[in-house]
Amino acid sequence: EDRLAKEVAWLADKADISEEITRLRCHLDHLRLLLDDDGPVGRKLDFLLQEMNREVNTIGSKANDQAIATLVVELKTELERLREQVQNVQ
C-alpha cells in the first residue's frame, strides 16, 4: 500500500506541467517587453523563442492528453514560424 502511494505520487509529479506553464507565461511576458523595445532584440528574441520551445516540448512529453498534444503541435508550429521571422530582425 505504501509503495503504491509512492508510485502514484511519483507519476502525478512526473505528469505535472504547472511549472512549465508558469515558465512559459514568464517567457511570454518577457517576449512582450522585447517586442516593445526599440533597441536590437533579434538575438534575444531568438533565444527566448528557443526557451519557449523547450518548455512546450517538456509539456508535450509530460502530458498524456490528446487535447494538450494537439495544442503542443500548434504551439511548436507557431514558435517555429516566429523563429523564422526573428532571423530577419536585428
C-alpha positions as CSV (number, residue, x, y, z in Angstrom):
1,E,0.0,0.0,0.0
2,D,2.8,2.4,0.9
3,R,4.7,1.6,-2.3
4,L,1.6,2.1,-4.4
5,A,1.0,5.5,-2.8
6,K,4.7,6.5,-3.6
7,E,4.3,5.3,-7.2
8,V,1.1,7.3,-7.6
9,A,2.7,10.4,-6.1
10,W,5.7,9.9,-8.4
11,L,3.6,9.6,-11.5
12,A,1.5,12.6,-10.5
13,D,4.6,14.7,-10.1
14,K,6.0,13.5,-13.4
15,A,2.9,14.4,-15.2
16,D,2.5,17.9,-13.6
17,I,3.0,20.6,-16.2
18,S,2.2,23.6,-13.9
19,E,5.9,24.5,-13.6
20,E,6.4,24.6,-17.4
21,I,3.2,26.6,-17.8
22,T,4.4,29.2,-15.3
23,R,7.8,29.5,-17.0
24,L,6.1,29.7,-20.4
25,R,3.9,32.6,-19.1
26,C,7.1,34.4,-17.8
27,H,8.7,33.9,-21.2
28,L,5.6,35.4,-22.9
29,D,5.8,38.4,-20.6
30,H,9.4,38.9,-21.5
31,L,8.6,38.5,-25.2
32,R,6.1,41.3,-24.9
33,L,8.7,43.6,-23.3
34,L,11.2,42.8,-26.0
35,L,8.7,43.5,-28.8
36,D,8.2,47.0,-27.3
37,D,12.0,47.6,-27.1
38,D,13.4,50.0,-29.6
39,G,16.9,48.5,-29.5
40,P,18.4,45.5,-31.2
41,V,16.5,42.5,-29.9
42,G,16.9,39.8,-32.7
43,R,19.2,37.5,-30.7
44,K,17.3,38.0,-27.5
45,L,14.0,37.1,-29.3
46,D,15.6,34.1,-30.9
47,F,17.0,32.8,-27.6
48,L,13.7,33.4,-25.8
49,L,11.7,31.6,-28.5
50,Q,14.2,28.7,-28.2
51,E,13.5,28.6,-24.4
52,M,9.7,28.7,-25.1
53,N,10.1,25.8,-27.5
54,R,11.9,23.8,-24.7
55,E,9.0,24.4,-22.3
56,V,6.5,23.4,-24.9
57,N,8.5,20.2,-25.7
58,T,8.5,19.3,-22.0
59,I,4.8,19.9,-21.7
60,G,4.3,17.6,-24.7
61,S,6.4,14.9,-23.2
62,K,4.8,15.0,-19.8
63,A,1.1,15.4,-20.8
64,N,-0.8,12.2,-21.6
65,D,-3.8,14.1,-23.0
66,Q,-4.8,14.4,-26.7
67,A,-6.1,17.9,-26.3
68,I,-2.7,19.0,-24.8
69,A,-0.8,17.1,-27.5
70,T,-2.8,19.0,-30.2
71,L,-2.1,22.3,-28.6
72,V,1.6,21.4,-28.3
73,V,1.8,20.8,-32.0
74,E,0.1,24.1,-32.7
75,L,2.4,26.0,-30.4
76,K,5.5,24.4,-31.9
77,T,4.3,25.4,-35.3
78,E,3.8,29.0,-34.3
79,L,7.1,29.2,-32.4
80,E,8.9,27.9,-35.5
81,R,7.1,30.5,-37.6
82,L,8.2,33.2,-35.2
83,R,11.8,32.0,-35.1
84,E,11.9,32.2,-38.9
85,Q,10.7,35.8,-38.7
86,V,13.1,36.7,-35.9
87,Q,16.0,35.6,-38.1
88,N,15.4,38.8,-40.1
89,V,15.3,41.1,-37.1
90,Q,18.4,42.9,-35.9
